[in-house]
Amino acid sequence: MERSQETADARRYPRLECLAPVRVRYAGWRVQFARMVDHSDGGFRVLSRSAFEEGAQVELVFEGFVPEGSALSLFETYEGVVRWTRKVEGPGLPLFEAGIEWVRGPS
């Protein structure tokens, strides 16, 4: 998937690719399952079957994901805000991606 030059230039932190399950809670009770596909010191990008709302406050739960050299560990919860979202074009089921910025470290 290609990103525009404008998006690439807006990045403040280098991205590290990965593929990890994440549970996203938002709107007080809604839970959405997604896959984290890259992360950085500023946030991460997820793929999901449902779209997130831009500006939504989210709580991210990483279950069983411990990347080498990362501060993330089992079952940690992070707070974030959805900064952008878009539909991924292609055949098959609908797929959406979202950029989520960290708001606070693990709790």
N, C-alpha and C positions, 0 to 999 in steps of 0.2 A: 504494500500500500504506500503510495507516495504522499508526502506532505508538501504543502506549499512552502515557498521560501520564507514567506511572512511568518508562518507558524514556527519553522525551524529557528528563525532569528529571535523569536520571542522567548525561547527557552533560556532559563537562568542556570539550570543544572544539567549535567550530562545524564542521559537516560541509560538504564541497564535493562536489557530484555530479559523476560522471564515468562513463565506460564504457571500461574498458581491460582487455586480456588479462593474466592473471597465472598463473604456474606456481607451484604450492605443493608443496614437498617436506616430507614428514614421516614418522615412524616409521622413520627411517634410510634408506629407499629408495623409499617410495611417492611417486608424483607424481600430482597432480590438477590439471587445468586449470580455471580459473574466470574470472569477470569481476568486476573491482573496480567497484562501483557508487557508492561514496562514500568519501571519505578525510578525515582530520583530522590534527592534530598528535599525537593519541593512538593512532590506528590506522585501520582501514578495514573496510568491509563488502563481502563477496563473494557472488556467486551461483554455484552449481555443480550439476552433475547428481548428485553424490554428497555424502553428509553428512560433515562433519568431526566429530571427537570433541572435546568440551569439555575444556579443559585441555591439549590436544596442543601440543607445541612445533613450530613450523613455520618453514620457510625460504621466503621469497617472492622470486621472480625476476620482475622487470618487464622484458619484452623489447620494445623499440621504443616505450615509452611515455614521453613527455617533456611533461608538462602545462606550459602557460605559467606562469611565476612559481613553479615548484615546484623543490625541491632534488632530486627524482628525476631520474635520467638513464638512458640505455640500459644494459640488462643489469646493473643494480645488484641486489644481494641484501640482503634485510632479514630479521631474525629477529623472530618474534612468537609469541604464544600465543593459542589460540582461547578466547575468553571466553564466547561463547554461540553456539548453533546451533539452527535450527528449519526445519521443512519449510514451503515456500510452497504454500498451497492454490491449486488451479486446475486447469483441464483440461490435457491433454497429458502430456508426460514428467515424471517427478518432478523437482522443483527444490528446492534447499536454499539457505539463506542462513546466513552466519556472520559474527560480529564478531570481528576479530583485533586485538589490542593490540600495538603496537610494543614490542619488548624492547630493541632496539639499532638504531642507525643502519646505513647501508649498509656493506657490506664489499667 
